[in-house]
Amino acid sequence: MADWAPVFVGLVLFVLLSPGLLFQIPSKGRIVEFGSFQTSGVSIIIHAVIYFALITILLLAVRVQVFLG
């Protein structure tokens, strides 16, 4: 059986942490801006670091597993 957890966790985190989609850290005028649909280089780097930290914690430390079938 294949473990589908990395696929699902990665997809959900990618969608939720896309800069400007739901929120953006940092924004142009504030610390956090919601639903701006704009992004910057600094925002991309911060969201990538948050993504890496969360996916590492969920897949390696918590060992989330999803088996289909």
Backbone as XML, in Angstrom:
<?xml version="1.0"?>
<chain id="A" units="angstrom">
  <residue number="1" name="MET">
    <atom name="N" x="0.837" y="-1.182" z="0.000"/>
    <atom name="CA" x="0.000" y="0.000" z="0.000"/>
    <atom name="C" x="0.881" y="1.246" z="0.000"/>
  </residue>
  <residue number="2" name="ALA">
    <atom name="N" x="0.436" y="2.234" z="-0.728"/>
    <atom name="CA" x="1.170" y="3.488" z="-0.808"/>
    <atom name="C" x="0.654" y="4.453" z="0.254"/>
  </residue>
  <residue number="3" name="ASP">
    <atom name="N" x="1.558" y="5.191" z="0.844"/>
    <atom name="CA" x="1.195" y="6.196" z="1.836"/>
    <atom name="C" x="0.942" y="7.512" z="1.101"/>
  </residue>
  <residue number="4" name="TRP">
    <atom name="N" x="-0.288" y="8.004" z="1.158"/>
    <atom name="CA" x="-0.683" y="9.212" z="0.442"/>
    <atom name="C" x="-0.573" y="10.478" z="1.293"/>
  </residue>
  <residue number="5" name="ALA">
    <atom name="N" x="-0.101" y="10.378" z="2.512"/>
    <atom name="CA" x="-0.028" y="11.544" z="3.396"/>
    <atom name="C" x="0.855" y="12.661" z="2.829"/>
  </residue>
  <residue number="6" name="PRO">
    <atom name="N" x="2.045" y="12.373" z="2.303"/>
    <atom name="CA" x="2.856" y="13.480" z="1.778"/>
    <atom name="C" x="2.166" y="14.236" z="0.643"/>
  </residue>
  <residue number="7" name="VAL">
    <atom name="N" x="1.418" y="13.518" z="-0.173"/>
    <atom name="CA" x="0.718" y="14.158" z="-1.287"/>
    <atom name="C" x="-0.389" y="15.073" z="-0.767"/>
  </residue>
  <residue number="8" name="PHE">
    <atom name="N" x="-1.227" y="14.552" z="0.119"/>
    <atom name="CA" x="-2.338" y="15.340" z="0.636"/>
    <atom name="C" x="-1.871" y="16.498" z="1.503"/>
  </residue>
  <residue number="9" name="VAL">
    <atom name="N" x="-0.938" y="16.253" z="2.393"/>
    <atom name="CA" x="-0.435" y="17.317" z="3.269"/>
    <atom name="C" x="0.257" y="18.398" z="2.447"/>
  </residue>
  <residue number="10" name="GLY">
    <atom name="N" x="1.061" y="17.994" z="1.491"/>
    <atom name="CA" x="1.746" y="18.962" z="0.640"/>
    <atom name="C" x="0.779" y="19.801" z="-0.175"/>
  </residue>
  <residue number="11" name="LEU">
    <atom name="N" x="-0.253" y="19.181" z="-0.728"/>
    <atom name="CA" x="-1.239" y="19.900" z="-1.525"/>
    <atom name="C" x="-2.027" y="20.892" z="-0.675"/>
  </residue>
  <residue number="12" name="VAL">
    <atom name="N" x="-2.502" y="20.454" z="0.474"/>
    <atom name="CA" x="-3.289" y="21.335" z="1.342"/>
    <atom name="C" x="-2.440" y="22.510" z="1.834"/>
  </residue>
  <residue number="13" name="LEU">
    <atom name="N" x="-1.228" y="22.235" z="2.263"/>
    <atom name="CA" x="-0.367" y="23.324" z="2.733"/>
    <atom name="C" x="0.000" y="24.276" z="1.605"/>
  </residue>
  <residue number="14" name="PHE">
    <atom name="N" x="0.211" y="23.744" z="0.402"/>
    <atom name="CA" x="0.551" y="24.605" z="-0.735"/>
    <atom name="C" x="-0.589" y="25.571" z="-1.037"/>
  </residue>
  <residue number="15" name="VAL">
    <atom name="N" x="-1.811" y="25.059" z="-1.030"/>
    <atom name="CA" x="-2.963" y="25.924" z="-1.309"/>
    <atom name="C" x="-3.167" y="26.941" z="-0.189"/>
  </residue>
  <residue number="16" name="LEU">
    <atom name="N" x="-3.099" y="26.490" z="1.060"/>
    <atom name="CA" x="-3.337" y="27.394" z="2.181"/>
    <atom name="C" x="-2.240" y="28.439" z="2.353"/>
  </residue>
  <residue number="17" name="LEU">
    <atom name="N" x="-1.011" y="28.083" z="2.005"/>
    <atom name="CA" x="0.112" y="29.002" z="2.231"/>
    <atom name="C" x="0.581" y="29.720" z="0.974"/>
  </residue>
  <residue number="18" name="SER">
    <atom name="N" x="-0.211" y="29.707" z="-0.096"/>
    <atom name="CA" x="0.135" y="30.489" z="-1.280"/>
    <atom name="C" x="0.044" y="31.971" z="-0.921"/>
  </residue>
  <residue number="19" name="PRO">
    <atom name="N" x="1.129" y="32.721" z="-1.089"/>
    <atom name="CA" x="1.111" y="34.126" z="-0.676"/>
    <atom name="C" x="0.039" y="34.914" z="-1.416"/>
  </residue>
  <residue number="20" name="GLY">
    <atom name="N" x="-0.789" y="35.633" z="-0.677"/>
    <atom name="CA" x="-1.799" y="36.483" z="-1.258"/>
    <atom name="C" x="-3.143" y="35.811" z="-1.460"/>
  </residue>
  <residue number="21" name="LEU">
    <atom name="N" x="-3.204" y="34.485" z="-1.411"/>
    <atom name="CA" x="-4.477" y="33.811" z="-1.640"/>
    <atom name="C" x="-5.396" y="33.980" z="-0.432"/>
  </residue>
  <residue number="22" name="LEU">
    <atom name="N" x="-5.016" y="33.426" z="0.699"/>
    <atom name="CA" x="-5.795" y="33.625" z="1.926"/>
    <atom name="C" x="-5.223" y="34.761" z="2.768"/>
  </residue>
  <residue number="23" name="PHE">
    <atom name="N" x="-3.901" y="34.786" z="2.894"/>
    <atom name="CA" x="-3.249" y="35.839" z="3.661"/>
    <atom name="C" x="-1.841" y="36.030" z="3.123"/>
  </residue>
  <residue number="24" name="GLN">
    <atom name="N" x="-1.221" y="37.148" z="3.507"/>
    <atom name="CA" x="0.141" y="37.443" z="3.082"/>
    <atom name="C" x="0.911" y="38.017" z="4.254"/>
  </residue>
  <residue number="25" name="ILE">
    <atom name="N" x="2.068" y="37.420" z="4.530"/>
    <atom name="CA" x="2.959" y="37.890" z="5.584"/>
    <atom name="C" x="4.306" y="38.208" z="4.948"/>
  </residue>
  <residue number="26" name="PRO">
    <atom name="N" x="4.915" y="39.297" z="5.059"/>
    <atom name="CA" x="4.404" y="40.625" z="5.362"/>
    <atom name="C" x="3.757" y="41.220" z="4.116"/>
  </residue>
  <residue number="27" name="SER">
    <atom name="N" x="2.837" y="42.136" z="4.318"/>
    <atom name="CA" x="2.215" y="42.816" z="3.191"/>
    <atom name="C" x="2.897" y="44.159" z="3.005"/>
  </residue>
  <residue number="28" name="LYS">
    <atom name="N" x="2.389" y="44.950" z="2.095"/>
    <atom name="CA" x="3.047" y="46.218" z="1.807"/>
    <atom name="C" x="2.832" y="47.267" z="2.892"/>
  </residue>
  <residue number="29" name="GLY">
    <atom name="N" x="1.653" y="47.246" z="3.531"/>
    <atom name="CA" x="1.389" y="48.266" z="4.536"/>
    <atom name="C" x="1.221" y="47.735" z="5.944"/>
  </residue>
  <residue number="30" name="ARG">
    <atom name="N" x="0.970" y="46.431" z="6.075"/>
    <atom name="CA" x="0.708" y="45.838" z="7.388"/>
    <atom name="C" x="1.554" y="44.592" z="7.569"/>
  </residue>
  <residue number="31" name="ILE">
    <atom name="N" x="1.453" y="44.010" z="8.738"/>
    <atom name="CA" x="2.162" y="42.750" z="8.990"/>
    <atom name="C" x="1.455" y="41.617" z="8.260"/>
  </residue>
  <residue number="32" name="VAL">
    <atom name="N" x="0.131" y="41.524" z="8.417"/>
    <atom name="CA" x="-0.670" y="40.475" z="7.779"/>
    <atom name="C" x="-1.792" y="41.135" z="7.002"/>
  </residue>
  <residue number="33" name="GLU">
    <atom name="N" x="-1.979" y="40.681" z="5.764"/>
    <atom name="CA" x="-3.074" y="41.185" z="4.937"/>
    <atom name="C" x="-3.836" y="39.981" z="4.404"/>
  </residue>
  <residue number="34" name="PHE">
    <atom name="N" x="-5.145" y="40.031" z="4.425"/>
    <atom name="CA" x="-5.975" y="38.908" z="4.026"/>
    <atom name="C" x="-6.593" y="39.149" z="2.657"/>
  </residue>
  <residue number="35" name="GLY">
    <atom name="N" x="-6.482" y="38.147" z="1.765"/>
    <atom name="CA" x="-7.126" y="38.174" z="0.462"/>
    <atom name="C" x="-6.674" y="39.280" z="-0.458"/>
  </residue>
  <residue number="36" name="SER">
    <atom name="N" x="-5.403" y="39.586" z="-0.502"/>
    <atom name="CA" x="-4.913" y="40.696" z="-1.309"/>
    <atom name="C" x="-4.647" y="40.294" z="-2.759"/>
  </residue>
  <residue number="37" name="PHE">
    <atom name="N" x="-4.393" y="39.021" z="-3.015"/>
    <atom name="CA" x="-4.049" y="38.495" z="-4.346"/>
    <atom name="C" x="-2.823" y="39.181" z="-4.936"/>
  </residue>
  <residue number="38" name="GLN">
    <atom name="N" x="-1.956" y="39.704" z="-4.078"/>
    <atom name="CA" x="-0.689" y="40.283" z="-4.495"/>
    <atom name="C" x="0.408" y="39.637" z="-3.670"/>
  </residue>
  <residue number="39" name="THR">
    <atom name="N" x="1.638" y="39.710" z="-4.164"/>
    <atom name="CA" x="2.737" y="39.085" z="-3.441"/>
    <atom name="C" x="4.030" y="39.864" z="-3.663"/>
  </residue>
  <residue number="40" name="SER">
    <atom name="N" x="5.041" y="39.519" z="-2.896"/>
    <atom name="CA" x="6.362" y="40.126" z="-3.035"/>
    <atom name="C" x="7.408" y="39.043" z="-2.807"/>
  </residue>
  <residue number="41" name="GLY">
    <atom name="N" x="8.636" y="39.370" z="-3.076"/>
    <atom name="CA" x="9.719" y="38.403" z="-2.896"/>
    <atom name="C" x="9.902" y="37.986" z="-1.446"/>
  </residue>
  <residue number="42" name="VAL">
    <atom name="N" x="9.809" y="38.936" z="-0.543"/>
    <atom name="CA" x="9.948" y="38.641" z="0.885"/>
    <atom name="C" x="8.802" y="37.743" z="1.344"/>
  </residue>
  <residue number="43" name="SER">
    <atom name="N" x="7.610" y="38.020" z="0.866"/>
    <atom name="CA" x="6.448" y="37.217" z="1.228"/>
    <atom name="C" x="6.604" y="35.780" z="0.743"/>
  </residue>
  <residue number="44" name="ILE">
    <atom name="N" x="7.123" y="35.587" z="-0.452"/>
    <atom name="CA" x="7.340" y="34.241" z="-0.988"/>
    <atom name="C" x="8.326" y="33.471" z="-0.128"/>
  </residue>
  <residue number="45" name="ILE">
    <atom name="N" x="9.398" y="34.114" z="0.287"/>
    <atom name="CA" x="10.410" y="33.448" z="1.116"/>
    <atom name="C" x="9.828" y="33.076" z="2.484"/>
  </residue>
  <residue number="46" name="ILE">
    <atom name="N" x="9.082" y="33.984" z="3.102"/>
    <atom name="CA" x="8.501" y="33.700" z="4.420"/>
    <atom name="C" x="7.488" y="32.566" z="4.330"/>
  </residue>
  <residue number="47" name="HIS">
    <atom name="N" x="6.644" y="32.566" z="3.307"/>
    <atom name="CA" x="5.659" y="31.505" z="3.149"/>
    <atom name="C" x="6.343" y="30.161" z="2.851"/>
  </residue>
  <residue number="48" name="ALA">
    <atom name="N" x="7.455" y="30.183" z="2.111"/>
    <atom name="CA" x="8.191" y="28.946" z="1.832"/>
    <atom name="C" x="8.807" y="28.371" z="3.113"/>
  </residue>
  <residue number="49" name="VAL">
    <atom name="N" x="9.316" y="29.228" z="3.976"/>
    <atom name="CA" x="9.890" y="28.765" z="5.244"/>
    <atom name="C" x="8.795" y="28.181" z="6.142"/>
  </residue>
  <residue number="50" name="ILE">
    <atom name="N" x="7.643" y="28.844" z="6.199"/>
    <atom name="CA" x="6.517" y="28.326" z="6.990"/>
    <atom name="C" x="6.055" y="26.987" z="6.426"/>
  </residue>
  <residue number="51" name="TYR">
    <atom name="N" x="5.966" y="26.870" z="5.093"/>
    <atom name="CA" x="5.566" y="25.622" z="4.438"/>
    <atom name="C" x="6.535" y="24.490" z="4.787"/>
  </residue>
  <residue number="52" name="PHE">
    <atom name="N" x="7.826" y="24.760" z="4.673"/>
    <atom name="CA" x="8.836" y="23.750" z="4.970"/>
    <atom name="C" x="8.757" y="23.303" z="6.422"/>
  </residue>
  <residue number="53" name="ALA">
    <atom name="N" x="8.574" y="24.260" z="7.333"/>
    <atom name="CA" x="8.497" y="23.917" z="8.758"/>
    <atom name="C" x="7.265" y="23.061" z="9.053"/>
  </residue>
  <residue number="54" name="LEU">
    <atom name="N" x="6.119" y="23.437" z="8.521"/>
    <atom name="CA" x="4.898" y="22.677" z="8.789"/>
    <atom name="C" x="4.918" y="21.292" z="8.159"/>
  </residue>
  <residue number="55" name="ILE">
    <atom name="N" x="5.403" y="21.174" z="6.928"/>
    <atom name="CA" x="5.422" y="19.861" z="6.282"/>
    <atom name="C" x="6.442" y="18.950" z="6.959"/>
  </residue>
  <residue number="56" name="THR">
    <atom name="N" x="7.544" y="19.509" z="7.445"/>
    <atom name="CA" x="8.527" y="18.714" z="8.176"/>
    <atom name="C" x="7.950" y="18.207" z="9.484"/>
  </residue>
  <residue number="57" name="ILE">
    <atom name="N" x="7.279" y="19.081" z="10.205"/>
    <atom name="CA" x="6.678" y="18.674" z="11.480"/>
    <atom name="C" x="5.611" y="17.615" z="11.261"/>
  </residue>
  <residue number="58" name="LEU">
    <atom name="N" x="4.731" y="17.823" z="10.293"/>
    <atom name="CA" x="3.630" y="16.889" z="10.077"/>
    <atom name="C" x="4.084" y="15.533" z="9.551"/>
  </residue>
  <residue number="59" name="LEU">
    <atom name="N" x="5.070" y="15.514" z="8.660"/>
    <atom name="CA" x="5.464" y="14.250" z="8.044"/>
    <atom name="C" x="6.539" y="13.497" z="8.824"/>
  </residue>
  <residue number="60" name="LEU">
    <atom name="N" x="7.433" y="14.215" z="9.469"/>
    <atom name="CA" x="8.524" y="13.530" z="10.170"/>
    <atom name="C" x="8.276" y="13.372" z="11.664"/>
  </residue>
  <residue number="61" name="ALA">
    <atom name="N" x="7.797" y="14.418" z="12.303"/>
    <atom name="CA" x="7.620" y="14.348" z="13.754"/>
    <atom name="C" x="6.298" y="13.691" z="14.140"/>
  </residue>
  <residue number="62" name="VAL">
    <atom name="N" x="5.212" y="14.095" z="13.498"/>
    <atom name="CA" x="3.898" y="13.565" z="13.838"/>
    <atom name="C" x="3.627" y="12.258" z="13.090"/>
  </residue>
  <residue number="63" name="ARG">
    <atom name="N" x="4.280" y="12.065" z="11.965"/>
    <atom name="CA" x="4.132" y="10.879" z="11.106"/>
    <atom name="C" x="2.688" y="10.661" z="10.676"/>
  </residue>
  <residue number="64" name="VAL">
    <atom name="N" x="2.142" y="11.688" z="10.030"/>
    <atom name="CA" x="0.793" y="11.589" z="9.482"/>
    <atom name="C" x="0.830" y="10.563" z="8.367"/>
  </residue>
  <residue number="65" name="GLN">
    <atom name="N" x="-0.135" y="9.625" z="8.375"/>
    <atom name="CA" x="-0.191" y="8.588" z="7.350"/>
    <atom name="C" x="-1.616" y="8.452" z="6.841"/>
  </residue>
  <residue number="66" name="VAL">
    <atom name="N" x="-1.751" y="8.283" z="5.525"/>
    <atom name="CA" x="-3.049" y="8.067" z="4.888"/>
    <atom name="C" x="-2.891" y="6.897" z="3.939"/>
  </residue>
  <residue number="67" name="PHE">
    <atom name="N" x="-3.623" y="5.829" z="4.196"/>
    <atom name="CA" x="-3.584" y="4.662" z="3.322"/>
    <atom name="C" x="-4.936" y="4.528" z="2.649"/>
  </residue>
  <residue number="68" name="LEU">
    <atom name="N" x="-4.937" y="4.434" z="1.336"/>
    <atom name="CA" x="-6.165" y="4.247" z="0.576"/>
    <atom name="C" x="-6.246" y="2.825" z="0.078"/>
  </residue>
  <residue number="69" name="GLY">
    <atom name="N" x="-7.395" y="2.262" z="0.163"/>
    <atom name="CA" x="-7.580" y="0.937" z="-0.411"/>
    <atom name="C" x="-7.696" y="-0.185" z="0.574"/>
  </residue>
</chain>
